[in-house]
Amino acid sequence: MARIAVITHEFDRFQSRRGLLWRRDSPYMLFDLLEELKRRGHSVQVLSGTSAKPAADIAVLHVDATVTSPDYVEYARAFRFCLNLGAADISKRRISGAVVGKDDGWKGQVIVKSSLNHRGTPEQQLNRRARRAGKAMPFPGVESFDQYQIHASLADVPAELFGREDLIVEKFIPEPEPDGFAARFWLFCGERERCTRHVSPQSLVKGDDTIRREAVPVPDELRALRRKLGFDYGKFDFVMHEGRAVLLDANKTPGRARNLSSFIAAGNANLADGFEGLIRQHA
């Protein structure tokens, strides 16, 4: 049985207590995966910050921020093996395959997004908690970008947005369907995975408005991109456009889809098998 360490940000809340029975809860998918691993006999320790002396067989770098600061990366290197050590930067400017520039020849619709994961909400939460603790904000200068903006063409995007490093402009390329639009979501841990195609009546496909879904294969070019980006565990959002996979978002700290809890829970054992495979591989 392995000793598993979860490295979180000093001001993150990986788990909490709730309800009359003070049950543990978490907004993260990893929490459920770890609960399954504990049922199998493994031990789990959540390490907040970088002060604890490394003492584990395997670690997970689970800092909920778009760019993991160097001090956390160096701390993670002290463990024998750490998942997602190579995935310290998941900014859309780095990972998106749909980014376009002001003078590109793209003629279709475009969408303006924050380059930060989840529109920078995790960074803002960490900043608020740091302020309440009387400490320096870990991500000063982060601005909110509350809503995606869809434009008919590149010419319709305000020129000043192209100069902002915190924003990106992407081709807007959801997969058209007779009853809506589709996007694909690939969850993985080690060699285990599940990949589904979700159809929604909305052009911005989210889990909570899915009207149907189906299992689909993972394109080989996406597997190659996962290796390049350094992901051992996480979630990729992508579409198929003109016969190729286009990665739109990569998340190293995916959340729990509560509205799809039974669907997600059914795959926890499979992902836990993948985690145990990594344990054996690096024993």
Secondary structure, DSSP 8 states (H G I E B T S, - for coil): --EEEEEE-TT--S-EEETTTTEEE-SBHHHHHHHHHHHTT-EEEEEESS-S----SEEEE---SSB--HHHHHHHHTSS-EETTT--B--HHHH-S-B--TT----S-EEEEESSGGGGHHHHHHHHHHHHTT---SSTT-----S-EEESSGGGS-GGGGG-TTEEEEE---EEETTEEEEEEEEEETTEEEEEEEEESSSS--GGG-SEEEE----HHHHHHHHHHT-SEEEEEEEEETTEEEEEEEESS-B--GGGHHHHHTTHHHHHHHHHHHHHHT-
